[in-house]
Every structure is written in C-alpha cells, then in structure tokens.
Amino acid sequence: MIIFRYLARNVLATTAAVCLVLMLVVISSRFVQYLADAARGALDPGVVLAIIGYRLPGFLELILPLAFFLAILLAYGQAYVDSEMTVLHACGMSQGKLVAYTLSIAILIAILVAWLTLFVSPSGAAKSESLLNSQKQRSELEGLVPGRFYALRGGKGVTYAQAKTDKGNLKNVFLAESDSSGAESKGLVVVVAEQGFSRKSDETGETFLVLDKGLRVQGIPGRADFQITDFEEYGQRLEKVNPWDLRAQRSEAIDTATLLRSTELKATAALQWRFSLPILVLIVALMAVPLSKTNPRKGRFVKILPAIILYILYLVVLNACLGALEDGDLPPVPGLYWVHGLFLAIALVLLAWSNGWRIGSGTPRSIT
C-alpha cells in the first residue's frame, strides 16, 4: 500500500501539473479568439469570461486523458532513471502489480472523465451555445464601442460614434454607406447627427437606427451635384439577422439522457464518443506502462515522442470513425468500439513485449 500511495501521488501530481499547462494553452487560444470577436463587435466583452467558463468542462474532458498519459510516462520514466523501479522489482513488485496499481489510478481518472463528458460538459456547452446565439441576435448598435469604426452587418457601409450614454444612445454619430437601391448606383450617402438610438418597428419587427438633428449628404464622389438635406429625425434600417446564421444545437450540447432516447445516427455517434473517452483513459494507461520503461543511461524522454505519436494515432482513428459513423458509412455496431479493441490489443502486445515475450521465444515471463 505504501508503494501504491507513492506511485499514485507522483502520477496524480504530474497529471495536475501537465493538465494545468495544457489548459492554460487551450484557454489562452480560445480567449484570444473571443477577444477578437469582441473587438469587432460580434460579442459583448462582458460575456467572454462566461463563455470560457462554460466551455471549461469540454476542454478538460479532452485534456485530462492526455495529461494522465503523459504523467505516467514522466513519473514512471523518472523512476526508471533513478533506478527506483529496479529496486521495486528486486523487492518483489512484478510488472503485473505495477499494471494493477496503474489501472487503479486510471479508474479514478476515467470516472472523473465520464462525469465530465456525460453530465457536466453537455450542460456547459448548451449554455455556451445559448450565449453565442443571443449575441448573434443583438442589434448592430449593441456591440458598438465609441471611438471606433464598425462595418454594418450588410457590408454596405460603416458607422462611428464619438460617445455612448448609459442608456445606450450614441452621440455625434457618423454613418456612411453606398446607395445602390435602384438600377444605377446613386453614389455615397454620408449622414452625421448629434445623437442616435435603435428603435424596433411594432409592425414589421425590423430594427432601425434613428438619428436626431443632423445632415445627410448624397452624391457620387468627383461630381458636384450633391444633395444636402437637414433633418430632425432620420431612420436607417439595420440588417436583419439571418436565422440560418445562428448556431444550431450541436450534439455535444445535447444532454446524455436525450441522446439515449434518440435513434439518429448523430446521436448514436455522440453517445459512443462520450463513452469512448473514459475507455480511452484505461487503454492509454495500459499502453503507458511499457512505454515508460527506459534505460537509465538514455533518460526518461527517449520514448515520449513515439508514445505521443501512438496517442495521436489513437485519436485520429477514433475521430475518423466518428465522422464515418455520423455519415452512415460505419455501422453502429461495433461503431467506435472496434478502435478501442484494436488499441487494447496493441497495449497488451506492448506489455508482453516489455515482459520479455518475443515471437518464437515461447511463453513470456509471468506478469502476475
């Protein structure tokens, strides 16, 4: 039990450290992407952290298996380099007992991954999708930041406001757009006004930018026949949101109970993927034990690259089969589970090879 606690402490501590580093990398990448969306007005800056928070379980369910796999390689590899494993084996700890200890830790990690992927992550993904859709349905003025030029959603012009009041009204508004409503282009329309605000029509439901007390100039650049109009109130229809632009609810945002009741191929694929992640944790743990065995003179990193390549191959094949299952090119049975069977066989071969078994060499040494 002392040996198990020692190994478990090293593996779990390394898992936490690797997981933290990988999470920081992933979150930083997504945070930069969401900040770019907020900078161009597609997102309210106030919801960026909320979206990141809702997406955290989804990030963690993918990062945790990789972090655990690397942790076994690093922790056990260091034990081989320091000759600790040699001492443990000399004291009677067999390869089979090491595998049992590792699987005991892996079961705990697999339970955590299963909880994340089956319950926590779908709920967070659904809330994230809801936030993103609500941002797409906002008026173009709601995301406008004073002091910056913004392209109108229709791509036909730009708008600018010097300041914004607490009520959301704009001050010193500038609006420029091309006028091509007729058979011929009527040139450029430039509007400046003291203030502006959005108003929704009760009859049509369309949203308008209403400008008060300003000047409208229309004409073709390079010609002198401009039309200049003073106005007390001027309305400019804003581009309507296309419902097809809204994010459809993706399978990862659907709760597990709904997937279990569904007979659609995409639901079956999503469900098998959720069950696959905990299974993946157990299989990569089996693969990591023989791959961590190294010669002390070569260092503990000598097998890291081949191990990572094998892990990536596992995920690539799993994702390819997931796509094939969603498209109907792969039958639901065995579905994704044949991939786990294949890599389980690879893990068992690696264990047998590490224990001294060779083709034609007869029965390997016992690992029990």
Residue, then its C-alpha position, 0 to 999 in steps of 0.5 A: m500500500i505504501i508503494f501504491r500511495y507513492l506511485a499514485r501521488n507522483v502520477l496524480a501530481t504530474t497529471a495536475a501539473v501537465c493538465l494545468v499547462l495544457m489548459l492554460v494553452v487551450i484557454s489562452s487560444r480560445f480567449v484570444q479568439y473571443l477577444a477578437d470577436a469582441a473587438r469587432g463587435a460580434l460579442d459583448p466583452g462582458v460575456v467572454l469570461a462566461i463563455i470560457g467558463y462554460r466551455l471549461p468542462g469540454f476542454l478538460e474532458l479532452i485534456l485530462p486523458l492526455a495529461f494522465f498519459l503523459a504523467i505516467l510516462l514522466a513519473y514512471g520514466q523518472a523512476y526508471v532513471d533513478s533506478e527506483m523501479t529496479v529496486l521495486h522489482a528486486c523487492g518483489m513488485s512484478q510488472g503485473k502489480l505495477v499494471a494493477y496499481t496503474l489501472s487503479i489510478a486510471i479508474l479514478i481518472a476515467i470516472l472523473v472523465a465520464w462525469l465530465t463528458l456525460f453530465v457536466s460538459p453537455s450542460g456547459a456547452a448548451k449554455s455556451e451555445s445559448l450565449l453565442n446565439s443571443q449575441k448573434q441576435r443583438s442589434e448592430l448598435e449593441g456591440l458598438v464601442p465609441g471611438r471606433f469604426y464598425a462595418l454594418r452587418g450588410g457590408k454596405g457601409v460603416t458607422y462611428a460614434q464619438a460617445k455612448t450614454d448609459k442608456g445606450n444612445l450614441k452621440n455625434v454619430f457618423l454613418a456612411e454607406s453606398d446607395s445602390s437601391g435602384a438600377e444605377s448606383k446613386g453614389l455615397v450617402v454620408v449622414v452625421a447627427e448629434q445623437g442616435f438610438s435603435r428603435k424596433s418597428d411594432e409592425t414589421g419587427e425590423t430594427f432601425l437606427v434613428l438619428d436626431k438633428g443632423l445632415r445627410v449628404q448624397g452624391i457620387p464622389g468627383r461630381a458636384d451635384f450633391q444633395i444636402t438635406d437637414f433633418e430632425e429625425y432620420g431612420q436607417r434600417l439595420e440588417k436583419v439577422n439571418p436565422w440560418d446564421l445562428r448556431a444550431q444545437r450541436s450534439e455535444a450540447i445535447d444532454t446524455a439522457t436525450l441522446l439515449r432516447s434518440t435513434e439518429l445516427k448523430a446521436t448514436a455517434a455522440l453517445q459512443w464518443r462520450f463513452s469512448l473517452p473514459i475507455l480511452v483513459l484505461i487503454v492509454a494507461l495500459m499502453a503507458v506502462p511499457l512505454s515508460k520503461t527506459n534505460p537509465r543511461k538514455g533518460r526518461f524522454v527517449k520514448i515520449l515522442p513515439a508514445i505521443i505519436l501512438y496517442i495521436l494515432y489513437l485519436v485520429v482513428l477514433n475521430a475518423c470513425l466518428g465522422a464515418l459513423e455520423d455519415g452512415d458509412l460505419p455501422p453502429v455496431p461495433g461503431l467506435y468500439w472496434v478502435h478501442g479493441l484494436f488499441l487494447a490489443i496493441a497495449l497488451v502486445l506492448l506489455a508482453w513485449s516489455n515482459g520479455w515475450r518475443i515471437g518464437s521465444g515461447t511463453p513470456r515471463s509471468i506478469t502476475 
